[in-house]
Amino acid sequence: MIEAKIISSLENIFPDSAYLAFPEKKSMSVLRNERFTFQLLYTLTPRDGLPNEWRVRFSITAEGELAKYATLRTVDYLPVLLPTYPDVPDDGNYLRRAPGLYPDVLTPLHYGNCAHAVKGQTRAIWIDVNADGETLPAGVHTLSLHIVGEDGTDIMREISVDVIDALLPEQTTKLTQWFHSDCLSEYYHVPVWSDEHFRIIENFVKCAARNGMNMLLTPVFTPPLDTKIGGERPTVQLVDVTRNGGKYSFGFDKLDRFLDIAKRCGIKYYEICHFFTQWGAQHAPKIMATVDGEYKKIFGWESDAVGEYSDFLRVFIPEFLAHMKSRGEDKKCFFHISDEPLTEEAIACYTKAKNSISDLLEGYTIMDAISHYEIYERGILDTPIPCNDHIQPFIDHGVKNLWTYYCCAQCNGVSNRLISMPSWRNRSIGMQMYRYNIVGFLQWGYNFYYNCSSVDNINPYTELSGDSWVPAGDAFSVYPGRDGDVLESLRIIVFYEALEDQRAMQLCESLIGRERTVTELEAAFGAPIVFSDCARSAAQLERTRERINALIKEAVSK
């Protein structure tokens, strides 16, 4: 016999999870333009007299006024060999820390909207409700899931959804996850910047934008990111460079095609790839050019950051900005020098490299990951991006227009989207960003399908840790599907819901004021909102959001 119940989408279900351990979710509230999710939890209990009934197929359909907006997918499991670093302290907010099968990828139902219940296993179906540009009808609605099994099961499970007559404000937080165009070329075995490559890129950009990404890493030159010293990643340079008789000229046709795709998908900002190599800005990225008729590399690891290469940038940057101005999009560009300069040598190189071109970028944002306040205090750049476990000194000193980021190292206490972390920990970042007026968020791995330093390709379905390099979930948030399609992780959707939380809190603030919103927020959460403390259960986070919704409903009903 199939047993089933609706539960929170913030619960992470393993095949050996206890079915009875998860509370049934009977109701929720949302705003009219909000995407929301929940799960159907199910298991199979063999009936008396049928001990061999170990697998039962069942169909599932959504019914009710909101059903037309619903998409149903299976929560599938993948092998995780490195859930977190072995020496990271256990902060008590992990799902598990041992290798095993973990829930993450969301896949279409099979057999025509069917799934299988298996004896001794607990599984889940993921339900997204998304009006996709429309608005949900206000009022209280019943959304039903009709389950019909080949064993004669015929049951209905229902959730009451209160659609509040209010709209989330437009997302103002800038969000980028580094988009790795070369990984798509290599995974799908298509030539870089071919028609097929651009088609696949559009699929992946569309998915990114659907999940809140409004800034796109734009490889005017091949990004010098996560590359072995002396090594190379595939050339994905969008700008054609020509040098004849020592004079440079530039072609922007491929760049325009890339930017047009981005705009079509809803991208609003362009993150121009780093002008210098990672972690110190000592060298030039790989740059290819046609020199007196011969196509060859003109800069790379062998090129010092300042010198002939910076002279080249002083020709390129004005030409690039002039082209972007002709598109009316130059102010949508954000620039990088290099990531996380930590040593004295790296800081000196970073400063020298930045100073070699900064006058050309006056009036534009130069931003980089810098997590140590004492380095920022030296004045080496105006827009630092500290990681979320080092952000407090920046907050304490009142740094304006503050961004934050996380990556593999942020494993203790703070929010992250590692597969071994519960979804409520992932989603906690939304209320934290609201509380401290964070204006931007960066994460390096939207679709990084290489191992350490981009030496080898990996199979993202079997090497979720990048060949035992980083904790699973750090390097990518989406999976490459068939024919260039994209399969979402549950993690990217949960993060998007964190952005929706932030927007709901901003709406609440506009209605009742910031002081009361923060007071009510922290009262519902049960503790001060800080980056170093995340939700500890689905109920805690959902209770917090429901309180914000109640305040909005009360305000708009007056």
Disulfide bonds with the S-S distance in Angstrom:
none
